[in-house]
Amino acid sequence: MTSLADLEARIAALEADRADYRAVLVAVGALGQRIDGFGIRFDAVDTRFDGIDERLGNVAVTTNANREAINALGEKLASHQAYTRTEFSALRNELSDHRQETRANFRAVDERFAEIRDLIVDGFNERRGR
């Protein structure tokens, strides 16, 4: 048979064990509340990430639209450059033709002046010779 002191010691040990168990349950409850708080915080972080994803999607759409606009401007510029090159080539040809015509006209004017000069000189020579 066990003595009263042994039984009291066992009861004290069981009560201490039970108190430890209660402390563990309180700690688990506190951790559960903290975890619930983390869940709320993680939900807020998820919401923020969703907002960031949406904004990044908008940036991608805007970037694609800008890229398309830049490509369209590039094509328009390329066609304008081709047109400008054609026009400048035609202008060079016209200037070359005009230069040749002008030179021919100056030669004709020089020849006419030479004829007039010869007529004037011959006229003076005839007057002197009379």
Secondary structure, DSSP 8 states (H G I E B T S, - for coil): ---HHHHHHHHHHHHHHHHHHHHHHHHHHHHHHHHHHHHHHHHHHHHHHHHHHHHHHHHHHHHHHHHHHHHHHHHHHHHHHHHHHHHHHHHHHHHHHHHHHHHHHHHHHHHHHHHHHHHHHHHHHHHHH-
